[in-house]
Amino acid sequence: MPPGETPPGEGGLSGAGPLETHNPTRGWAKGPLVLIALVVLLFAVGFLAYAVYV
């Protein structure tokens, strides 16, 4: 290739990573959110009870 000439373009990045077949479109499911909310609620009630009775 002579100096100053543009090199040929690359083939792209289509094969750069693994094929993603599972791509969820929704957020968290209700089950984990309810479980986390219950744990947080139990901690809050426990701290409130400790503060009231001590």
PQR file with spaces between the fields and no chain letter, atoms N, CA, C, O and H, PARSE charges and radii, in Angstrom:
ATOM       1  N    MET     1       0.854   -1.162    0.000 -0.4000 1.5000
ATOM       2  CA   MET     1       0.000    0.000    0.000 -0.0000 2.0000
ATOM       3  C    MET     1       0.906    1.233    0.000  0.5500 1.7000
ATOM       4  O    MET     1       1.809    1.342    0.829 -0.5500 1.4000
ATOM       5  N    PRO     2       0.669    2.138   -0.910 -0.5600 1.5000
ATOM       6  CA   PRO     2       1.505    3.339   -0.971  0.2800 2.0000
ATOM       7  C    PRO     2       1.251    4.263    0.233  0.5500 1.7000
ATOM       8  O    PRO     2       0.159    4.252    0.801 -0.5500 1.4000
ATOM       9  N    PRO     3       2.262    5.065    0.623 -0.5600 1.5000
ATOM      10  CA   PRO     3       2.067    5.985    1.743  0.2800 2.0000
ATOM      11  C    PRO     3       0.955    6.989    1.451  0.5500 1.7000
ATOM      12  O    PRO     3       0.822    7.475    0.327 -0.5500 1.4000
ATOM      13  N    GLY     4       0.154    7.296    2.485 -0.4000 1.5000
ATOM      14  CA   GLY     4      -0.921    8.258    2.362 -0.0000 2.0000
ATOM      15  C    GLY     4      -2.244    7.669    1.897  0.5500 1.7000
ATOM      16  O    GLY     4      -3.255    8.369    1.868 -0.5500 1.4000
ATOM      17  H    GLY     4       0.262    6.901    3.398  0.4000 1.0000
ATOM      18  N    GLU     5      -2.250    6.410    1.537 -0.4000 1.5000
ATOM      19  CA   GLU     5      -3.494    5.780    1.090 -0.0000 2.0000
ATOM      20  C    GLU     5      -4.229    5.199    2.305  0.5500 1.7000
ATOM      21  O    GLU     5      -3.608    4.695    3.241 -0.5500 1.4000
ATOM      22  H    GLU     5      -1.428    5.841    1.561  0.4000 1.0000
ATOM      23  N    THR     6      -5.545    5.279    2.266 -0.4000 1.5000
ATOM      24  CA   THR     6      -6.352    4.788    3.382 -0.0000 2.0000
ATOM      25  C    THR     6      -6.381    3.259    3.369  0.5500 1.7000
ATOM      26  O    THR     6      -6.621    2.650    2.327 -0.5500 1.4000
ATOM      27  H    THR     6      -6.049    5.688    1.505  0.4000 1.0000
ATOM      28  N    PRO     7      -6.140    2.650    4.514 -0.5600 1.5000
ATOM      29  CA   PRO     7      -6.206    1.185    4.569  0.2800 2.0000
ATOM      30  C    PRO     7      -7.656    0.703    4.426  0.5500 1.7000
ATOM      31  O    PRO     7      -8.589    1.470    4.667 -0.5500 1.4000
ATOM      32  N    PRO     8      -7.841   -0.529    4.046 -0.5600 1.5000
ATOM      33  CA   PRO     8      -9.207   -1.058    3.903  0.2800 2.0000
ATOM      34  C    PRO     8      -9.927   -1.076    5.246  0.5500 1.7000
ATOM      35  O    PRO     8      -9.306   -1.204    6.301 -0.5500 1.4000
ATOM      36  N    GLY     9     -11.236   -0.947    5.184 -0.4000 1.5000
ATOM      37  CA   GLY     9     -12.044   -0.937    6.398 -0.0000 2.0000
ATOM      38  C    GLY     9     -12.070   -2.288    7.085  0.5500 1.7000
ATOM      39  O    GLY     9     -11.852   -3.327    6.462 -0.5500 1.4000
ATOM      40  H    GLY     9     -11.741   -0.843    4.326  0.4000 1.0000
ATOM      41  N    GLU    10     -12.334   -2.253    8.344 -0.4000 1.5000
ATOM      42  CA   GLU    10     -12.439   -3.492    9.120 -0.0000 2.0000
ATOM      43  C    GLU    10     -13.770   -4.172    8.824  0.5500 1.7000
ATOM      44  O    GLU    10     -14.667   -3.588    8.216 -0.5500 1.4000
ATOM      45  H    GLU    10     -12.511   -1.409    8.850  0.4000 1.0000
ATOM      46  N    GLY    11     -13.874   -5.398    9.262 -0.4000 1.5000
ATOM      47  CA   GLY    11     -15.093   -6.166    9.049 -0.0000 2.0000
ATOM      48  C    GLY    11     -16.194   -5.823   10.043  0.5500 1.7000
ATOM      49  O    GLY    11     -17.305   -6.341    9.925 -0.5500 1.4000
ATOM      50  H    GLY    11     -13.146   -5.872    9.756  0.4000 1.0000
ATOM      51  N    GLY    12     -15.923   -4.984   10.997 -0.4000 1.5000
ATOM      52  CA   GLY    12     -16.924   -4.637   12.007 -0.0000 2.0000
ATOM      53  C    GLY    12     -16.685   -5.408   13.289  0.5500 1.7000
ATOM      54  O    GLY    12     -15.708   -6.146   13.414 -0.5500 1.4000
ATOM      55  H    GLY    12     -15.021   -4.563   11.093  0.4000 1.0000
ATOM      56  N    LEU    13     -17.574   -5.232   14.225 -0.4000 1.5000
ATOM      57  CA   LEU    13     -17.451   -5.892   15.526 -0.0000 2.0000
ATOM      58  C    LEU    13     -18.553   -6.911   15.744  0.5500 1.7000
ATOM      59  O    LEU    13     -18.862   -7.246   16.887 -0.5500 1.4000
ATOM      60  H    LEU    13     -18.368   -4.633   14.124  0.4000 1.0000
ATOM      61  N    SER    14     -19.144   -7.404   14.689 -0.4000 1.5000
ATOM      62  CA   SER    14     -20.273   -8.314   14.849 -0.0000 2.0000
ATOM      63  C    SER    14     -19.893   -9.603   15.563  0.5500 1.7000
ATOM      64  O    SER    14     -20.748  -10.202   16.216 -0.5500 1.4000
ATOM      65  H    SER    14     -18.892   -7.132   13.760  0.4000 1.0000
ATOM      66  N    GLY    15     -18.681  -10.040   15.469 -0.4000 1.5000
ATOM      67  CA   GLY    15     -18.269  -11.270   16.118 -0.0000 2.0000
ATOM      68  C    GLY    15     -17.394  -11.045   17.331  0.5500 1.7000
ATOM      69  O    GLY    15     -16.630  -11.933   17.708 -0.5500 1.4000
ATOM      70  H    GLY    15     -17.987   -9.553   14.939  0.4000 1.0000
ATOM      71  N    ALA    16     -17.485   -9.866   17.961 -0.4000 1.5000
ATOM      72  CA   ALA    16     -16.582   -9.527   19.042 -0.0000 2.0000
ATOM      73  C    ALA    16     -16.921  -10.187   20.366  0.5500 1.7000
ATOM      74  O    ALA    16     -16.039  -10.355   21.208 -0.5500 1.4000
ATOM      75  H    ALA    16     -18.106   -9.145   17.654  0.4000 1.0000
ATOM      76  N    GLY    17     -18.166  -10.563   20.570 -0.4000 1.5000
ATOM      77  CA   GLY    17     -18.545  -11.123   21.864 -0.0000 2.0000
ATOM      78  C    GLY    17     -19.468  -12.308   21.706  0.5500 1.7000
ATOM      79  O    GLY    17     -19.793  -12.712   20.589 -0.5500 1.4000
ATOM      80  H    GLY    17     -18.882  -10.426   19.886  0.4000 1.0000
ATOM      81  N    PRO    18     -19.895  -12.869   22.837 -0.5600 1.5000
ATOM      82  CA   PRO    18     -20.786  -14.028   22.768  0.2800 2.0000
ATOM      83  C    PRO    18     -22.185  -13.617   22.298  0.5500 1.7000
ATOM      84  O    PRO    18     -22.602  -12.472   22.473 -0.5500 1.4000
ATOM      85  N    LEU    19     -22.883  -14.554   21.712 -0.4000 1.5000
ATOM      86  CA   LEU    19     -24.238  -14.316   21.247 -0.0000 2.0000
ATOM      87  C    LEU    19     -25.172  -14.245   22.448  0.5500 1.7000
ATOM      88  O    LEU    19     -25.238  -15.188   23.237 -0.5500 1.4000
ATOM      89  H    LEU    19     -22.544  -15.484   21.571  0.4000 1.0000
ATOM      90  N    GLU    20     -25.889  -13.145   22.593 -0.4000 1.5000
ATOM      91  CA   GLU    20     -26.819  -12.991   23.703 -0.0000 2.0000
ATOM      92  C    GLU    20     -28.185  -13.498   23.278  0.5500 1.7000
ATOM      93  O    GLU    20     -28.850  -12.893   22.436 -0.5500 1.4000
ATOM      94  H    GLU    20     -25.836  -12.379   21.952  0.4000 1.0000
ATOM      95  N    THR    21     -28.596  -14.610   23.865 -0.4000 1.5000
ATOM      96  CA   THR    21     -29.893  -15.177   23.526 -0.0000 2.0000
ATOM      97  C    THR    21     -30.934  -14.838   24.583  0.5500 1.7000
ATOM      98  O    THR    21     -32.127  -14.823   24.278 -0.5500 1.4000
ATOM      99  H    THR    21     -28.056  -15.101   24.549  0.4000 1.0000
ATOM     100  N    HIS    22     -30.513  -14.562   25.832 -0.4000 1.5000
ATOM     101  CA   HIS    22     -31.453  -14.230   26.907 -0.0000 2.0000
ATOM     102  C    HIS    22     -31.276  -12.768   27.266  0.5500 1.7000
ATOM     103  O    HIS    22     -30.271  -12.388   27.867 -0.5500 1.4000
ATOM     104  H    HIS    22     -29.544  -14.575   26.080  0.4000 1.0000
ATOM     105  N    ASN    23     -32.241  -11.953   26.901 -0.4000 1.5000
ATOM     106  CA   ASN    23     -32.178  -10.533   27.197 -0.0000 2.0000
ATOM     107  C    ASN    23     -33.519  -10.098   27.778  0.5500 1.7000
ATOM     108  O    ASN    23     -34.415   -9.690   27.039 -0.5500 1.4000
ATOM     109  H    ASN    23     -33.057  -12.262   26.412  0.4000 1.0000
ATOM     110  N    PRO    24     -33.660  -10.188   29.124 -0.5600 1.5000
ATOM     111  CA   PRO    24     -34.962   -9.870   29.719  0.2800 2.0000
ATOM     112  C    PRO    24     -35.324   -8.401   29.513  0.5500 1.7000
ATOM     113  O    PRO    24     -34.465   -7.521   29.587 -0.5500 1.4000
ATOM     114  N    THR    25     -36.587   -8.152   29.257 -0.4000 1.5000
ATOM     115  CA   THR    25     -37.041   -6.793   29.012 -0.0000 2.0000
ATOM     116  C    THR    25     -37.681   -6.170   30.240  0.5500 1.7000
ATOM     117  O    THR    25     -37.816   -4.948   30.309 -0.5500 1.4000
ATOM     118  H    THR    25     -37.285   -8.867   29.197  0.4000 1.0000
ATOM     119  N    ARG    26     -38.074   -6.980   31.203 -0.4000 1.5000
ATOM     120  CA   ARG    26     -38.730   -6.445   32.394 -0.0000 2.0000
ATOM     121  C    ARG    26     -37.725   -6.294   33.529  0.5500 1.7000
ATOM     122  O    ARG    26     -36.601   -6.791   33.455 -0.5500 1.4000
ATOM     123  H    ARG    26     -37.964   -7.972   31.146  0.4000 1.0000
ATOM     124  N    GLY    27     -38.148   -5.600   34.577 -0.4000 1.5000
ATOM     125  CA   GLY    27     -37.307   -5.407   35.749 -0.0000 2.0000
ATOM     126  C    GLY    27     -37.383   -6.606   36.669  0.5500 1.7000
ATOM     127  O    GLY    27     -37.516   -7.744   36.219 -0.5500 1.4000
ATOM     128  H    GLY    27     -39.061   -5.195   34.638  0.4000 1.0000
ATOM     129  N    TRP    28     -37.298   -6.345   37.946 -0.4000 1.5000
ATOM     130  CA   TRP    28     -37.298   -7.417   38.943 -0.0000 2.0000
ATOM     131  C    TRP    28     -38.667   -8.076   39.010  0.5500 1.7000
ATOM     132  O    TRP    28     -39.690   -7.444   38.748 -0.5500 1.4000
ATOM     133  H    TRP    28     -37.189   -5.420   38.312  0.4000 1.0000
ATOM     134  N    ALA    29     -38.668   -9.337   39.360 -0.4000 1.5000
ATOM     135  CA   ALA    29     -39.921  -10.055   39.565 -0.0000 2.0000
ATOM     136  C    ALA    29     -40.510   -9.649   40.916  0.5500 1.7000
ATOM     137  O    ALA    29     -39.820   -9.066   41.752 -0.5500 1.4000
ATOM     138  H    ALA    29     -37.837   -9.850   39.573  0.4000 1.0000
ATOM     139  N    LYS    30     -41.774   -9.957   41.119 -0.4000 1.5000
ATOM     140  CA   LYS    30     -42.448   -9.564   42.363 -0.0000 2.0000
ATOM     141  C    LYS    30     -41.911  -10.327   43.566  0.5500 1.7000
ATOM     142  O    LYS    30     -41.823   -9.767   44.659 -0.5500 1.4000
ATOM     143  H    LYS    30     -42.334  -10.431   40.439  0.4000 1.0000
ATOM     144  N    GLY    31     -41.551  -11.591   43.384 -0.4000 1.5000
ATOM     145  CA   GLY    31     -41.091  -12.427   44.504 -0.0000 2.0000
ATOM     146  C    GLY    31     -39.887  -11.854   45.236  0.5500 1.7000
ATOM     147  O    GLY    31     -39.954  -11.662   46.450 -0.5500 1.4000
ATOM     148  H    GLY    31     -41.622  -12.045   42.496  0.4000 1.0000
ATOM     149  N    PRO    32     -38.782  -11.572   44.538 -0.5600 1.5000
ATOM     150  CA   PRO    32     -37.616  -11.024   45.229  0.2800 2.0000
ATOM     151  C    PRO    32     -37.890   -9.657   45.874  0.5500 1.7000
ATOM     152  O    PRO    32     -37.371   -9.362   46.951 -0.5500 1.4000
ATOM     153  N    LEU    33     -38.706   -8.826   45.213 -0.4000 1.5000
ATOM     154  CA   LEU    33     -39.016   -7.516   45.789 -0.0000 2.0000
ATOM     155  C    LEU    33     -39.821   -7.653   47.077  0.5500 1.7000
ATOM     156  O    LEU    33     -39.577   -6.926   48.040 -0.5500 1.4000
ATOM     157  H    LEU    33     -39.127   -9.066   44.338  0.4000 1.0000
ATOM     158  N    VAL    34     -40.772   -8.574   47.103 -0.4000 1.5000
ATOM     159  CA   VAL    34     -41.564   -8.797   48.316 -0.0000 2.0000
ATOM     160  C    VAL    34     -40.672   -9.340   49.431  0.5500 1.7000
ATOM     161  O    VAL    34     -40.803   -8.931   50.585 -0.5500 1.4000
ATOM     162  H    VAL    34     -40.970   -9.165   46.322  0.4000 1.0000
ATOM     163  N    LEU    35     -39.783  -10.241   49.096 -0.4000 1.5000
ATOM     164  CA   LEU    35     -38.876  -10.806   50.094 -0.0000 2.0000
ATOM     165  C    LEU    35     -37.959   -9.736   50.683  0.5500 1.7000
ATOM     166  O    LEU    35     -37.758   -9.696   51.897 -0.5500 1.4000
ATOM     167  H    LEU    35     -39.676  -10.573   48.159  0.4000 1.0000
ATOM     168  N    ILE    36     -37.412   -8.890   49.855 -0.4000 1.5000
ATOM     169  CA   ILE    36     -36.541   -7.815   50.335 -0.0000 2.0000
ATOM     170  C    ILE    36     -37.338   -6.839   51.195  0.5500 1.7000
ATOM     171  O    ILE    36     -36.853   -6.390   52.234 -0.5500 1.4000
ATOM     172  H    ILE    36     -37.575   -8.923   48.869  0.4000 1.0000
ATOM     173  N    ALA    37     -38.557   -6.509   50.770 -0.4000 1.5000
ATOM     174  CA   ALA    37     -39.396   -5.591   51.550 -0.0000 2.0000
ATOM     175  C    ALA    37     -39.726   -6.182   52.914  0.5500 1.7000
ATOM     176  O    ALA    37     -39.734   -5.453   53.906 -0.5500 1.4000
ATOM     177  H    ALA    37     -38.950   -6.873   49.926  0.4000 1.0000
ATOM     178  N    LEU    38     -39.997   -7.478   52.991 -0.4000 1.5000
ATOM     179  CA   LEU    38     -40.290   -8.110   54.273 -0.0000 2.0000
ATOM     180  C    LEU    38     -39.084   -8.093   55.206  0.5500 1.7000
ATOM     181  O    LEU    38     -39.224   -7.839   56.402 -0.5500 1.4000
ATOM     182  H    LEU    38     -39.991   -8.070   52.186  0.4000 1.0000
ATOM     183  N    VAL    39     -37.913   -8.361   54.665 -0.4000 1.5000
ATOM     184  CA   VAL    39     -36.696   -8.341   55.496 -0.0000 2.0000
ATOM     185  C    VAL    39     -36.443   -6.933   56.022  0.5500 1.7000
ATOM     186  O    VAL    39     -36.115   -6.765   57.196 -0.5500 1.4000
ATOM     187  H    VAL    39     -37.799   -8.567   53.693  0.4000 1.0000
ATOM     188  N    VAL    40     -36.590   -5.928   55.178 -0.4000 1.5000
ATOM     189  CA   VAL    40     -36.394   -4.545   55.608 -0.0000 2.0000
ATOM     190  C    VAL    40     -37.432   -4.172   56.661  0.5500 1.7000
ATOM     191  O    VAL    40     -37.099   -3.518   57.649 -0.5500 1.4000
ATOM     192  H    VAL    40     -36.857   -6.064   54.224  0.4000 1.0000
ATOM     193  N    LEU    41     -38.676   -4.577   56.464 -0.4000 1.5000
ATOM     194  CA   LEU    41     -39.732   -4.293   57.428 -0.0000 2.0000
ATOM     195  C    LEU    41     -39.450   -4.957   58.775  0.5500 1.7000
ATOM     196  O    LEU    41     -39.657   -4.344   59.822 -0.5500 1.4000
ATOM     197  H    LEU    41     -38.946   -5.108   55.662  0.4000 1.0000
ATOM     198  N    LEU    42     -38.980   -6.200   58.757 -0.4000 1.5000
ATOM     199  CA   LEU    42     -38.646   -6.878   60.011 -0.0000 2.0000
ATOM     200  C    LEU    42     -37.523   -6.168   60.756  0.5500 1.7000
ATOM     201  O    LEU    42     -37.582   -6.027   61.977 -0.5500 1.4000
ATOM     202  H    LEU    42     -38.812   -6.698   57.906  0.4000 1.0000
ATOM     203  N    PHE    43     -36.505   -5.724   60.034 -0.4000 1.5000
ATOM     204  CA   PHE    43     -35.429   -4.974   60.673 -0.0000 2.0000
ATOM     205  C    PHE    43     -35.945   -3.662   61.259  0.5500 1.7000
ATOM     206  O    PHE    43     -35.569   -3.290   62.371 -0.5500 1.4000
ATOM     207  H    PHE    43     -36.457   -5.839   59.042  0.4000 1.0000
ATOM     208  N    ALA    44     -36.793   -2.970   60.526 -0.4000 1.5000
ATOM     209  CA   ALA    44     -37.332   -1.693   61.010 -0.0000 2.0000
ATOM     210  C    ALA    44     -38.170   -1.903   62.257  0.5500 1.7000
ATOM     211  O    ALA    44     -38.055   -1.133   63.211 -0.5500 1.4000
ATOM     212  H    ALA    44     -37.098   -3.272   59.623  0.4000 1.0000
ATOM     213  N    VAL    45     -39.012   -2.930   62.270 -0.4000 1.5000
ATOM     214  CA   VAL    45     -39.830   -3.216   63.452 -0.0000 2.0000
ATOM     215  C    VAL    45     -38.934   -3.614   64.622  0.5500 1.7000
ATOM     216  O    VAL    45     -39.186   -3.221   65.761 -0.5500 1.4000
ATOM     217  H    VAL    45     -39.105   -3.555   61.495  0.4000 1.0000
ATOM     218  N    GLY    46     -37.900   -4.384   64.346 -0.4000 1.5000
ATOM     219  CA   GLY    46     -36.979   -4.782   65.421 -0.0000 2.0000
ATOM     220  C    GLY    46     -36.257   -3.591   66.017  0.5500 1.7000
ATOM     221  O    GLY    46     -36.149   -3.496   67.240 -0.5500 1.4000
ATOM     222  H    GLY    46     -37.695   -4.704   63.421  0.4000 1.0000
ATOM     223  N    PHE    47     -35.759   -2.680   65.198 -0.4000 1.5000
ATOM     224  CA   PHE    47     -35.086   -1.501   65.717 -0.0000 2.0000
ATOM     225  C    PHE    47     -36.054   -0.593   66.479  0.5500 1.7000
ATOM     226  O    PHE    47     -35.692   -0.017   67.505 -0.5500 1.4000
ATOM     227  H    PHE    47     -35.846   -2.757   64.204  0.4000 1.0000
ATOM     228  N    LEU    48     -37.268   -0.471   65.979 -0.4000 1.5000
ATOM     229  CA   LEU    48     -38.274    0.360   66.655 -0.0000 2.0000
ATOM     230  C    LEU    48     -38.620   -0.243   68.010  0.5500 1.7000
ATOM     231  O    LEU    48     -38.712    0.483   69.000 -0.5500 1.4000
ATOM     232  H    LEU    48     -37.562   -0.939   65.146  0.4000 1.0000
ATOM     233  N    ALA    49     -38.811   -1.551   68.073 -0.4000 1.5000
ATOM     234  CA   ALA    49     -39.112   -2.209   69.339 -0.0000 2.0000
ATOM     235  C    ALA    49     -37.955   -2.061   70.308  0.5500 1.7000
ATOM     236  O    ALA    49     -38.173   -1.831   71.497 -0.5500 1.4000
ATOM     237  H    ALA    49     -38.736   -2.141   67.269  0.4000 1.0000
ATOM     238  N    TYR    50     -36.747   -2.187   69.830 -0.4000 1.5000
ATOM     239  CA   TYR    50     -35.566   -2.019   70.695 -0.0000 2.0000
ATOM     240  C    TYR    50     -35.506   -0.588   71.236  0.5500 1.7000
ATOM     241  O    TYR    50     -35.198   -0.382   72.410 -0.5500 1.4000
ATOM     242  H    TYR    50     -36.570   -2.374   68.863  0.4000 1.0000
ATOM     243  N    ALA    51     -35.796    0.395   70.389 -0.4000 1.5000
ATOM     244  CA   ALA    51     -35.747    1.788   70.824 -0.0000 2.0000
ATOM     245  C    ALA    51     -36.840    2.096   71.833  0.5500 1.7000
ATOM     246  O    ALA    51     -36.621    2.902   72.737 -0.5500 1.4000
ATOM     247  H    ALA    51     -36.046    0.228   69.435  0.4000 1.0000
ATOM     248  N    VAL    52     -37.989    1.492   71.709 -0.4000 1.5000
ATOM     249  CA   VAL    52     -39.103    1.775   72.610 -0.0000 2.0000
ATOM     250  C    VAL    52     -38.894    1.111   73.965  0.5500 1.7000
ATOM     251  O    VAL    52     -39.169    1.715   75.002 -0.5500 1.4000
ATOM     252  H    VAL    52     -38.166    0.837   70.975  0.4000 1.0000
ATOM     253  N    TYR    53     -38.414   -0.116   73.960 -0.4000 1.5000
ATOM     254  CA   TYR    53     -38.320   -0.876   75.196 -0.0000 2.0000
ATOM     255  C    TYR    53     -37.008   -0.709   75.938  0.5500 1.7000
ATOM     256  O    TYR    53     -36.890   -1.196   77.063 -0.5500 1.4000
ATOM     257  H    TYR    53     -38.191   -0.606   73.118  0.4000 1.0000
ATOM     258  N    VAL    54     -36.040   -0.058   75.374 -0.4000 1.5000
ATOM     259  CA   VAL    54     -34.758    0.126   76.073 -0.0000 2.0000
ATOM     260  C    VAL    54     -34.590    1.538   76.517  0.5500 1.7000
ATOM     261  O    VAL    54     -33.573    1.878   77.121 -0.5500 1.4000
ATOM     262  H    VAL    54     -36.136    0.338   74.461  0.4000 1.0000
